[in-house]
Amino acid sequence: MTGKRLLLAGTAAICGLILVAPQASAEVEPGGWTSHSPSFSVQERGCGQVDNLTFRLTCSTTSGDQRAERRYATYNGGTHQFEGYFRITAMGGTRISLKQTFRDGSSAGPYFMLAVERGGRLYAVHGGATVADGATVGTQVRVNTVHQVGTSHRTYINGSRRHTYDSPGGSYYDKFGAYRTNSGNGTATVQWSGITFWRK
């Protein structure tokens, strides 16, 4: 093959790679977002264990504080988006919280909690509404939350808007991992990946 033909073949191959390459960002509600990397701390309580982005509850107790999570920095005002992918690799228990938006400051406490039951139903802990089905062991699920402080908190599953919750003003922070709800129990192992944050 001549040098010219080799160059053309190489160019075609590169173009083909560009055409099939995934998007650099997959945020929902596109437009005007700036990516950022908030700091976080690791929370291990009870039988919770954290190994990078793998979160485990190793006991089946129905009492006490059993959690394995990342807790991100507090934000005030504005609009904030979280994106992450989770895959449940083991679920001996049920009603495990996966993604949380917490209030901080004088009114600190849970605001929105996305949890999963054995069998794969994703639901909002406060109110019990079904958010989606299909979060079964071995299935990868994409979660986006868009929090417009003082207006609303919107949850997307695999790119589809599935839940909207009114939001008061104040201070908030994101958490994800594996956390036993008041009505739940382990064991559970959850692997997270593709964690990204944006704001505007």
C-alpha positions in Angstrom: 0.0 0.0 0.0 1.4 3.4 -0.9 2.0 6.1 1.7 -1.0 8.1 0.4 -3.3 5.1 0.8 -2.0 4.4 4.3 -2.6 8.0 5.3 -6.2 7.8 3.9 -6.9 4.5 5.7 -5.5 5.9 9.0 -7.6 9.1 8.6 -10.7 7.0 8.0 -10.0 4.9 11.1 -9.6 8.0 13.2 -12.8 9.5 11.9 -14.6 6.2 12.7 -13.4 6.3 16.2 -14.6 9.9 16.6 -18.0 9.1 15.3 -18.6 6.2 17.8 -16.9 7.8 20.8 -19.3 8.5 23.7 -20.2 12.0 24.8 -17.8 13.6 27.3 -20.7 14.6 29.5 -24.2 13.0 29.8 -25.9 15.5 32.2 -29.6 15.9 32.0 -31.3 19.3 31.5 -28.3 20.5 29.4 -27.3 24.1 29.1 -25.1 26.3 31.2 -23.6 23.7 33.5 -20.1 23.9 34.9 -18.5 20.7 36.1 -16.8 20.8 39.5 -15.3 18.4 42.1 -16.6 19.0 45.6 -14.6 17.5 48.5 -16.0 14.5 50.4 -15.6 12.5 53.5 -16.1 8.8 53.9 -18.6 7.6 56.5 -18.4 4.0 57.9 -20.8 3.2 60.7 -22.0 0.0 62.2 -21.2 -2.8 59.8 -20.7 -0.4 56.9 -17.5 -0.8 54.8 -16.2 1.5 52.1 -13.5 0.4 49.6 -13.1 3.3 47.1 -16.5 3.2 45.2 -17.7 -0.2 46.6 -20.0 0.1 49.6 -21.0 -2.8 51.8 -23.3 -3.5 54.7 -22.1 -6.8 56.1 -24.7 -7.5 58.7 -28.5 -8.1 58.7 -29.4 -6.2 61.8 -32.6 -4.2 61.7 -31.4 -1.6 64.3 -28.6 0.9 64.7 -26.8 3.1 62.3 -25.5 0.9 59.5 -24.0 3.0 56.7 -21.2 3.0 54.1 -21.2 6.4 52.2 -19.5 9.3 50.7 -20.7 12.7 52.1 -19.9 15.7 49.9 -19.4 19.3 50.7 -22.4 21.5 51.7 -23.8 23.9 49.1 -26.0 27.0 49.4 -28.4 28.2 46.7 -28.1 27.8 43.0 -28.7 24.6 41.0 -26.7 21.5 41.5 -26.6 18.3 39.5 -25.3 14.9 40.6 -24.7 12.0 38.2 -23.6 8.5 39.1 -24.0 4.8 38.0 -24.7 2.1 40.5 -24.7 -1.7 40.2 -26.0 -3.8 43.1 -23.7 -6.9 43.2 -25.3 -8.6 46.3 -28.5 -8.0 48.1 -29.4 -10.2 51.1 -31.4 -7.5 52.7 -33.9 -4.8 51.5 -34.8 -1.1 51.7 -31.3 0.2 51.4 -30.8 3.9 50.6 -28.5 4.5 47.7 -28.5 8.3 47.0 -29.4 11.1 49.4 -29.8 14.8 49.5 -29.5 16.1 53.0 -30.3 19.4 54.6 -27.5 21.0 56.6 -27.3 23.8 59.1 -30.1 24.6 61.7 -32.6 22.3 59.9 -30.1 19.4 59.3 -31.6 16.0 58.4 -32.7 13.9 55.4 -34.6 15.7 52.7 -34.6 13.2 49.7 -33.6 9.6 49.9 -33.6 7.2 47.0 -33.7 3.6 48.2 -34.1 0.1 46.7 -36.1 -2.9 47.8 -35.0 -6.5 47.2 -36.5 -7.2 43.8 -35.4 -3.9 42.3 -38.0 -1.3 43.1 -36.5 2.2 43.5 -38.5 4.4 45.8 -38.5 7.7 47.6 -38.2 7.0 51.3 -40.3 10.0 52.4 -43.7 9.3 50.9 -42.9 5.9 49.5 -43.5 6.8 45.9 -42.1 4.3 43.3 -39.4 6.1 41.3 -38.5 3.2 39.0 -38.3 -0.6 38.7 -35.5 -2.8 37.4 -32.6 -2.1 39.8 -32.0 -5.8 40.2 -28.7 -7.5 41.2 -26.2 -7.0 38.4 -28.0 -4.3 36.5 -26.3 -0.9 36.0 -28.5 2.1 36.7 -27.8 5.8 36.0 -29.0 8.3 38.6 -29.1 12.1 38.1 -30.5 14.5 40.6 -31.0 18.2 39.8 -31.5 20.3 42.9 -32.7 23.9 42.3 -32.5 25.2 45.8 -35.7 27.0 46.8 -37.6 25.5 43.9 -37.5 21.7 43.3 -35.4 18.5 43.4 -35.7 16.4 40.3 -34.6 12.7 40.0 -33.8 11.0 36.7 -33.3 7.3 36.2 -31.4 6.3 33.1 -32.1 9.7 31.7 -35.8 9.8 32.3 -37.3 12.2 34.8 -39.1 10.1 37.4 -39.6 12.1 40.6 -40.0 15.8 41.5 -40.0 17.2 45.1 -40.5 20.8 46.3 -37.4 22.4 47.8 -37.2 25.0 50.4 -34.2 27.3 50.6 -31.2 26.5 52.8 -28.0 24.5 52.9 -27.7 20.9 51.4 -25.2 18.2 50.6 -25.1 15.0 48.5 -24.4 11.5 49.8 -24.3 8.1 48.1 -23.4 4.6 48.9 -25.4 2.0 50.9 -27.4 3.0 54.0 -29.9 1.0 56.0 -33.2 2.8 56.2 -35.3 2.7 59.4 -37.4 -0.1 57.9 -34.5 -1.9 56.1 -31.7 -4.3 56.7 -28.5 -5.6 55.0 -26.6 -7.3 53.7 -25.9 -5.4 50.6 -23.0 -4.6 48.2 -23.3 -1.6 45.9 -20.7 -0.5 43.3 -20.8 3.1 42.1 -19.0 4.6 39.1 -19.0 7.6 36.8 -19.5 10.2 39.6 -19.8 13.7 38.2 -21.1 17.0 39.6 -22.2 20.2 37.8 -23.6 23.5 39.0 -25.0 26.7 37.6 
